[in-house]
Amino acid sequence: MMNKNLGLRIKRHRLKKRISLSRLALIAGVSKSYLSSIENHETNPSAHMIQKIAKALEVPVEQLLSIQVETLDPEWIELFSQAKEIGLKKEDIRDFLAYEAWKSDLKKGGQL
């Protein structure tokens, strides 16, 4: 199945960066005619080709595919980085979360 929006998104990103079709093809390591056929919805590129084009455009693949990626709050990232630095392992955090969930369940049941 052809994804017409993919070609359109590639073209929009290319034009936004003011890159010619020839230049993007050169950077991505694909032929100009192949890239043109993608932009004109004549060819359905492989995942590998999409990665090459995304890298050449300096955009995440998800942006070309229009996949919404939920990003973590920077505070959470910092918190997990600190936990890792002090030697906490994923299992330690999972155990802690399980314990907190257990405590919360007891409180809801009025047993704590």
Buried (B, 14 or more C-beta within 10 A) or exposed (E): EEBEEBBEBBBBBBEEEEBEBEBBBBBBEBEBEBBBBBBEBEBBBEEEBBBBBBBBBEBEBEEBBEEEEEEEEEEEEEEBEEBEEEEEEEEEBEEEEEEEEEEEEEEEEEEE
